Amino acid sequence: MATVSLKKLTKRYGNMEIVHGIDLEIADREFIALVGPSGCGKSTTLRMIAGLEDISGGGIDIGGRVVNDLPPRSRNISMVFQSYALYPHMTVRENLGFSLKIAGAAKDDMDRRVAEASTILGLDELLERRPSQLSGGQRQRVAMGRAIVRDPDVFLFDEPLSNLDAKLRTQMRTEIKKLHAKVKSTVIYVTHDQVEAMTLADRIVIMRSGHIEQVGTPDEVFSRPATRFVAGFIGSPPMNLHEATVSDGKLVFGGGDSLPLPAQFKSKTAVGDKVVFGIRPDDFYPTGHGLSSGGETEVHRVELPVSITEPLGNETLVFAEFNGTDWVSRMLNPKPLKAGDRIGMSFDLSRTHLFSAETGKSLRS
């Protein structure tokens, strides 16, 4: 069983604590993504799991055994790095089999494993080429193949797609998804790109400043963010977040504009409470030109001036001015608009979020 358990895992450099006693349980064959902004501790956590960084406190359990003091080669893990780390003087075949050769594997066994990895990743026609003769996507597939041949308990990916252009990143996400379906191993994947995390992972671990903010499925972290930080980090474009004060049946914003207090928060707030109101661009849309959830009883409509638009082909992002600031909305059935136009906008209040202005925690649960 390739389960991974982190218990009060801590990392310090001198007096500076980088990872603050995090707890995480990863199931056998689960695909977990660690995501967060630069410096949040995600890569340091991955390197501690791999044994490339010493832990300062707590414990790491892989497959039912504590590996705190084991060297990387004894943990039965394989790691794929951002820099492909291929040997330039070796062919693809030699790169794939190198770790097995060093481990003293029999030639027949090594040839079999290399052939299996090559077939899984579509590398059969590239086996005699050297890295300099490969594209970025092909090199990344070789790096993944080198990890596969070791038949590890756990695959670790450290921002493996960061060096690729946008089109190749999309293609490689598909390759990694297919790889997980075929190999059926536990995967821990580090990325700063929330789109990668959302499209690849069974569950997402969102980190901030060495702490775990939330763990959940892509739908859970998108639909029910536990904190203001998660709400602003997950989603593209991000959630509209604005401070407000709870008044008698409404939310009053700093510029004086107001919205009705959504029904789901009436029992969870009191007059005078300072909150942060959040609504996703999908739920704040040009009337008649968005995806209505059907919750018509809580749709609030106003007419607002357009600041700018960003046409994207099948949709347009519309920035409409409300309370003196631009709020981004998604127009799914685009029509021509220009700055200064006034347009009817709908707020689906049944799908909004409130967070405590003091703690940043969601008031939904």
Buried (B, 14 or more C-beta within 10 A) or exposed (E): EBBBBBBEBBBBEEEEBBBBBBEBEBBBBBBBBBBBBEBBBBBBBBBBBBBBBEBBBBEBBBBEEEBBEBEBEEBBBBBBEBEBEBEEEBBBBBBBBBBBEEEEBEEEEBBEBBBBBBEBBEBEEBBEBBBEEBEBBBBBBBBBBBBBBBBBBBBBBBBBBEBBEEEBBBBBBEBBBEBBEEBEBBBBBBBBBBBBBBBBBBBBBBBBBBBBBBBBBBEBBBBBBBBBBBBBBBBEBBBBBBEBBBEEEEBBBEEEBBBEBBEBBEEBBEEEBEBBBBBBBBBBBBBEBBEEEEEEEBBBEBEBEBBEBEEEEEBBBBBBEBBEBBBBBBBEEBEEBEEEBEBBBBBBBBBBBBBBBEEBEBBBE
